[in-house]
Amino acid sequence: MKKIRKDMFLWSKTSIVKGLDVHFQKNDDSVSKIIVLVPKRVVALAVERNNLRRRVKEMFRKNISRSHGGNFLVKFNSVPASFDVELEKYFRNV
């Protein structure tokens, strides 16, 4: 799962906090995968966008069971102040 397709936005959607949505699709594969989408209009500097992606992927790696079997698309519409805590809770409880 390397490319973002339009049909990914039709997966079941959960708003974690205002400005942060997680789209989820259960799959038959035993490996969970994640894509993090941070648009340039939300965060202008590439360094900051990459830092956000790394932080989200690390939260995902630490908190989700790899045998979960789902695809996740995390989309930032803005950068909320306390998104770390809420996103970690979400990944722990999925």
Number of C-alpha atoms within 10 A of each C-alpha: 9 7 7 12 9 8 7 16 14 11 16 12 16 13 13 15 16 12 14 19 18 21 19 20 14 13 13 9 12 11 13 19 19 18 19 19 16 22 14 10 9 13 17 11 10 12 9 12 17 14 11 19 16 13 12 19 16 12 18 21 15 12 16 16 14 14 10 16 15 18 19 21 20 23 18 19 16 15 15 12 8 9 16 14 10 13 22 17 14 16 15 14 9 11
